[in-house]
Amino acid sequence: MTTAANVHDVTQAHALDREDDEVVWADFGYRGVAKREEMQGVDTNWHIAMEPGKRNWLDKKSKLGETLDKIEKLKAGVRAKVEHPFRVIKRQFDFTKARYRDLPKNAAKLNTVFALSNL
């Protein structure tokens, strides 16, 4: 899905969530997604990353802080596997700079590049 730059991630979560999704791992941009009106009635378990500043302030010497930090590391590990194709596209296909043509052209180019990166 391709959107304009001024559209926030959380507003498009309903378009990304499929009926068969049971668990979703997302970054901090999706915080509060379960409370949104369009997501009511959707039975999905959301694992949203902790705000980076809050993670830095965790007391890692306490049991609770240590456990929360381990949970955040697990979330980051899952998300890192998903982010790898984006790195391939940015580096190997020279898509580091998004050039604004219009949304349908950008979407077509991204779909083509993703298909080529799977070969």
N, C-alpha and C positions, 0 to 999 in steps of 0.2 A: 504494500500500500504506500502510495506517495502522497504526502500532504505538503502544504505550504510551511515555511519556516516558522510562522507565528502560531502554529497549531501545537498545543501542548500534547505530550505523549498520552497522558491519562484520559484525554477526551476521546482517543481512538481505541481504547482498550476493548470496547464492546465489539469492534470490527475484527480484532485480532483473536478474541476468545472463541474457540470452537465448542460445539456441543459435547464432544467426547473428551475435552480437557478436564482432568481432575485436579492437576497441580500446575501452577504457573509460577515461574521464577522470574522476577523482574528487578530492575534497578530502582534507585530512589525516586526516579521521575514518576513512578506509578503509585506512590503512596496515596492512600485514601481511595483507591479504586473500588474496593468492596463497598464503600459507602455511597457511591454514585448511583443516581436514579436508574440509569440504563443497565446497571449491573445487578439490580435487585432481582432475586429469583434465580440467579445463576449459581449453581452449586460447584464452585471452584475454590480450591484452597490456594490462596495467594501467599507467596513467600517474597516479600519486598525487602530489599537491602536497607540496612540501617544508614542513616545520614552519616557521611564520612566524619564530620566533626564530632558526632556523638560517639562513634567508635573509637576515636582517638582518646576520648575522655573516660573510657571504660577502665575501671580498676581491675587490671588483669591479675592482681595478687589475690583477689577474693574469688571464691568458687563461682558466684554468679557472674562476675565480670569475665572470668576465664571461659565459662560455658557459653556466654553470649558471643564472645570473640570467636570461639570455635564454630558456632552456628553461622556467623557472618562469613567465615572463611569457606565453609561448605557452600553457602549461597554463591559466593564469588567464583568458586570452582565450577559450579554448574553453568553460571552465566558465561564464563570464559570459553567454554566449549562452543557456545552459540556465537560468540563474537568472532571466532576465528575466520569464518567465511568473509566477514566484513573486512578484515585485515587483508585477505587475499585480493579482494576486489580493489581496495584502496591502493595497494602496492603494485600488484602485477598488472592490473588493468588501468593504472594511472587515473584513478577516480578520487584523488585526494582533494580536488577542488570541485565543488558542485557548481556547475555553470547553469544559470537559470535560462532555460529556453521557454518551456511551459510545462505544466505538470504531466500531461500525457506523453510528451517526448522524453522527459526525465524518467518516467515510469517505464517506458518501452526500453530505454537504454539500460536501466537497472535490471529489468527482467532478462534482457539478452546477456548482460554481464554475469548475472547469477547462473544462468544456464551454462554459459561457457566455463565458469569456475567449477562446475560439477563434473566436467569431462575428465 
